[in-house]
Amino acid sequence: MVSCTISGVESAANLERVKGSSKLPQGALTQRQMFGEIGVVKRFIPKGRHGRKIHRPMKPRYITVHSTQNYNGDAWDHARALERGKLRAPKRRGGNRIGYLTWHFTVQEDVVMQHLPTNEQGEHADFDGTGNNYSIGIEMCEHNGNSRSQTLKRTAKLCASLMRQYNLPLRSVVPHYHWARKGMSPEHKNCPHYLMTNGRPGRKWNDFLQVVQREYDRIYVPAQIASMSNGFTMTEAKAPGYKGL
């Protein structure tokens, strides 16, 4: 089931009227249309069980990009594993806090699976650090037969949509490498490995960020929405009527 939930900055009726009066520039999309291109299927970990046994609210400040390094499991396989609590990790002081691995989205060439609401913490980055406490975790699939280029393109769209939803700058999109894992060797994981250069961010990561920026720039915010008395500037405003992921 593909989900696209709409509420609004103002009432839905007012926003639809404003949208209808605004002609989109060539190549531009509303955020609703961008969300439709992404193709999100919601398969949440059961509330109160496994990696969601404890409710841990979050206000996202970052988007953390990973790759699965699992060459047999697709996005649906990862969703089933998370739903059933199969991805265990040793719970320990200074390490994994809940005994499970969890993240928000798994992306493959033709779909995005969502496992957690974006206002809940995952366990995917740096234990009790900023990466887990304040970032949305995205895993990119690497199973045999999956198109890496299409997966990257879909991931870039997802990052762009989340940036717009949470009013985040491009610098908030970071690789797993960005977060230090205290007590681990190496501290900074080579992840997503195929976007790292000699084990760290470089040209390939910067090329990916350019794609994210291009997708972000496609999301059109009408001047009427930006000028509404809601405290947003043109660059800060969210797309009309979009509640998000």
C-alpha positions in Angstrom: 0.0 0.0 0.0 1.4 3.4 -1.0 0.6 6.0 1.5 0.5 9.8 1.0 -1.1 11.6 3.9 -2.2 15.2 3.4 -3.0 17.8 6.0 -1.8 21.3 5.5 -0.2 24.5 6.5 -3.7 26.0 6.3 -6.9 24.2 5.5 -6.8 21.7 2.7 -9.4 23.7 0.8 -7.4 26.9 0.9 -4.3 25.1 -0.1 -6.0 23.4 -3.1 -7.3 26.8 -4.2 -3.8 28.3 -4.1 -2.2 25.3 -5.8 -4.8 25.5 -8.6 -4.0 29.1 -9.2 -0.2 28.4 -9.5 1.2 27.0 -12.7 4.2 24.8 -12.1 7.4 25.7 -13.9 8.6 23.2 -16.4 10.1 20.2 -14.7 8.9 21.2 -11.2 6.8 19.0 -8.9 4.7 19.7 -5.8 5.9 17.8 -2.8 2.9 15.5 -3.1 4.0 14.6 -6.6 7.6 14.0 -5.5 6.3 11.8 -2.7 4.3 9.8 -5.3 7.5 9.3 -7.4 9.3 8.0 -4.3 6.8 5.2 -3.8 6.7 4.6 0.0 5.1 1.4 1.4 4.5 1.6 5.1 5.5 -1.6 7.0 6.1 -0.3 10.5 7.7 -2.4 13.2 4.8 -3.2 15.5 4.3 -0.5 18.1 5.3 -1.7 21.6 7.3 -4.7 20.3 10.9 -5.5 19.3 12.7 -2.3 18.2 9.7 -0.2 19.2 9.2 -1.7 22.6 10.0 1.8 24.1 8.7 4.9 22.5 11.6 7.2 21.8 10.4 10.5 20.2 12.7 12.5 17.9 12.8 15.8 16.1 15.0 15.1 13.0 18.1 17.2 12.4 19.9 14.9 10.0 19.4 12.2 7.4 21.8 9.3 7.6 22.4 7.2 4.5 23.6 3.6 4.7 24.0 0.6 2.4 22.9 -2.9 3.6 25.9 -4.9 2.3 23.3 -7.7 2.2 23.5 -9.3 -1.3 20.5 -11.7 -0.7 17.9 -9.5 1.0 15.6 -7.0 -0.7 13.6 -4.2 0.9 10.7 -6.6 1.6 13.0 -9.0 3.3 14.4 -6.3 5.5 10.8 -5.1 6.4 9.9 -8.7 7.4 13.0 -9.0 9.5 12.4 -5.8 11.3 8.7 -6.5 11.9 9.6 -9.9 13.4 12.5 -8.6 15.6 15.1 -10.7 13.7 17.8 -8.1 13.6 19.2 -8.4 17.1 22.2 -6.7 18.5 23.9 -7.0 21.9 22.4 -4.5 24.3 25.2 -2.9 26.4 26.2 0.2 28.1 27.8 2.6 25.6 26.5 0.4 22.7 23.2 -0.7 21.4 20.5 0.6 23.7 17.5 -1.6 22.8 18.9 -4.9 21.7 17.8 -4.5 18.1 18.9 -2.7 14.9 16.2 -0.3 13.6 16.0 2.4 10.9 13.4 4.3 9.1 13.5 3.4 5.4 14.9 0.7 3.1 15.3 1.7 -0.6 15.6 -0.4 -3.7 15.3 0.3 -7.4 11.4 0.2 -7.4 10.2 0.9 -3.9 10.9 2.5 -0.5 9.8 0.5 2.6 9.2 2.6 5.8 9.8 0.8 9.1 9.6 3.7 11.7 7.8 7.0 11.8 10.2 9.8 11.2 9.5 11.3 14.6 10.9 8.2 16.4 14.5 7.3 17.0 16.1 4.4 15.3 19.2 2.4 16.2 21.4 2.6 13.2 24.2 5.0 13.6 26.2 5.8 16.8 24.5 4.3 19.9 23.5 7.1 22.3 24.8 9.8 20.0 23.5 12.5 17.7 23.2 10.1 14.8 20.6 7.9 16.5 19.0 10.6 18.6 18.4 13.1 15.8 18.7 11.4 12.4 16.5 9.6 10.0 18.1 6.4 8.9 18.0 5.2 5.2 19.4 1.9 4.1 20.0 1.3 0.4 19.6 -2.3 -0.8 22.4 -4.2 -2.6 20.8 -7.5 -3.4 21.6 -9.3 -6.6 19.7 -7.9 -9.6 18.9 -4.6 -8.0 19.9 -1.5 -9.9 22.3 0.6 -7.9 21.8 3.7 -10.1 18.0 3.5 -9.7 18.3 2.9 -5.9 20.5 6.0 -5.6 18.1 8.1 -7.6 15.2 7.0 -5.4 17.2 7.6 -2.3 18.1 11.1 -3.5 14.4 11.9 -4.0 13.6 10.6 -0.5 16.4 12.7 1.0 15.1 15.8 -0.9 11.6 15.3 0.3 12.7 14.8 3.9 14.8 17.9 3.7 11.8 19.9 2.5 9.5 18.4 5.1 11.8 19.2 8.0 13.4 22.4 6.6 16.9 20.8 6.6 19.9 22.1 4.6 21.9 19.8 2.3 24.7 19.5 4.8 22.2 17.6 7.1 22.4 14.7 4.6 25.4 12.6 5.9 26.8 9.1 5.4 26.9 6.6 8.2 30.7 7.3 8.2 29.9 10.8 9.6 29.0 9.4 13.1 31.7 8.1 15.4 31.0 4.8 17.1 32.7 5.0 20.4 34.5 1.8 21.4 34.4 0.4 17.9 37.3 -0.1 15.5 37.3 1.7 13.2 35.3 4.4 14.9 33.9 5.6 11.5 32.3 2.9 9.4 33.0 2.7 5.7 29.3 3.1 4.9 27.7 3.5 2.4 30.8 1.8 1.1 30.2 2.3 -2.6 29.8 6.1 -2.1 33.0 6.4 0.0 36.4 7.1 -1.5 39.2 5.2 0.2 36.8 4.5 3.1 35.7 8.1 3.6 33.5 10.8 1.9 35.0 12.2 -1.2 34.0 12.8 -4.9 31.4 10.0 -5.1 29.6 11.3 -2.0 29.7 14.8 -3.3 28.3 13.6 -6.6 25.4 12.0 -4.7 24.7 15.2 -2.8 24.5 17.1 -6.1 21.7 14.7 -7.2 19.9 15.3 -3.9 20.1 19.0 -4.4 18.8 18.7 -8.0 15.8 16.7 -6.7 15.3 19.2 -3.9 15.2 22.1 -6.4 12.5 20.3 -8.4 10.1 20.7 -5.5 8.0 23.8 -6.2 6.8 26.1 -3.4 4.3 28.6 -4.8 4.9 32.2 -3.9 1.4 32.4 -2.4 2.3 29.6 0.1 5.6 31.1 1.0 4.0 34.5 1.7 1.3 33.1 4.0 1.5 34.3 7.5 2.9 31.0 8.9 6.4 32.1 9.8 8.1 30.6 6.8 10.3 32.3 4.2 10.3 31.3 0.6 13.3 28.9 1.2 11.8 27.6 4.4 8.2 26.9 3.4 7.0 23.4 2.9 5.0 22.3 -0.1 1.3 22.9 0.0 -0.8 20.5 2.1 2.0 18.0 2.7 2.1 16.3 6.1 4.9 13.9 5.1 6.3 10.6 6.0 
